[in-house]
């Protein structure tokens, strides 16, 4: 039992510390400024559950995946996301300027669309991430896969919760079109980094 708890606490601590300054946290923050919090959390929960299972189940085999292919796919996802965010940001400016700011600031995407978008983006962003590799290492050290998976998932969701709280505060204070444009810049930066990784390996 002591080994199980130690594995859980170690996994939680390692992943939580690595995730706080990570792109996944920034991405969750951006998603929360675009969508309602509940579908973002739902998408994140499923994405992080799968990522935790993969990290523990596949172990070091994750490092054998072709990094350029993964990076290229991530670049495409973020690039498309950046384009859509910029398009929505500029189309919302007119309604904001007409005094419809409060209404336009509320996300209009359906729950399913928001959850699927959050799932796809967060799953891609977390793939091969430092926190995922940390979970692999903890799993190999303690041989307690359930504890490591639970600790990893709890850490990811804790960071997600913090990002959601911050995102909601931003959404209530910043005009919708500026939120969309700022999110587009973040997505574009992620796409550029992933593209560089795909080209340079």
PyMOL commands that set and color helices and strands:
alter all, ss='L'
color gray80, all
select helices_A, chain A and resi 2-20+23-34+37-64+67-104+111-126+130-142+145-173+176-200
alter helices_A, ss='H'
color red, helices_A
deselect
rebuild
show_as cartoon
